Amino acid sequence: MKKNTISQAFINSGMIPVFYHEDLESCKAVIQACYDGGLRVFEYTNRGEKALENFPLLQDFVKHHCQGMLLGIGSVNNLNQAKYFIQLDADFIVSPIFDQEIAQICNEKEVYWVPGCATLTEISVAEKAGADIVKIFPGNVLGPAFVKAVLGPMPHLKIMPTGGVAPDRENLKAWFDAGVVCVGMGSKLLSKEAVKSPKNIEVMVTDTLKIIKQIRE
């Protein structure tokens, strides 16, 4: 899929769920709930022993039950992990860090990748290496003020914070007013309790997307 298409999907979505669970059926239920709630981009994270086994099975599930959804892999920390998920045709790859080897292999294979950065220098290096959207991480430490400051000298940047982003109006407004193009949202959206009730996830996703739309308008 073309870089511009995936980039626009991130921006159109406004938020990217970030989720890992070892139980395959729980993962399917959460993805389906997010899809039914209106999301078309989902990041499954490489944060547990079952990630390598679950990801291709989730790809098959999305293909047959969530038409049009992009399924990417997050928490990719080194070249070998990147190669594995590239071979599986992950729609995109997200890292908590900027790694030159990951950048190189993704560029060579034309796979969309989003590196994690925590300083303006890291963001600049990532951009020069071909990054389109840059993830600032940890978002709860850096905060909206960091985004606003960075966009002062570099207003063309596309920034996505992950970590500490919550599905409430005040938190989301602070981020989008600062200038982010989308947000990554993990446990604040998909908590352990929420996972037990996929219908609640669907409702929360729908409500959060409405809030983001209203803020943007």
Number of C-alpha atoms within 10 A of each C-alpha: 11 9 14 11 11 17 18 12 18 23 18 15 19 22 28 23 25 24 22 24 21 14 11 17 12 16 19 20 17 25 30 21 23 27 22 17 20 18 27 22 25 25 24 24 23 23 15 10 10 14 19 16 11 20 22 15 13 19 21 11 15 19 14 9 14 19 11 12 20 21 23 22 25 25 20 24 17 15 16 12 14 26 16 13 21 20 9 13 15 19 21 25 25 25 24 19 21 24 17 15 13 24 22 14 16 21 15 9 12 14 20 26 29 27 29 25 23 19 13 17 10 17 23 15 14 23 16 10 15 15 21 19 24 27 29 31 23 17 21 14 12 16 20 22 13 16 23 18 14 18 17 10 10 12 11 8 21 19 22 27 27 25 21 19 22 19 20 15 14 11 13 22 17 15 22 20 14 18 21 25 23 24 28 24 21 21 18 16 21 22 12 11 11 17 19 14 14 20 18 16 25 22 16 20 24 18 16 21 19 14 18 21 13 11 15 12 6
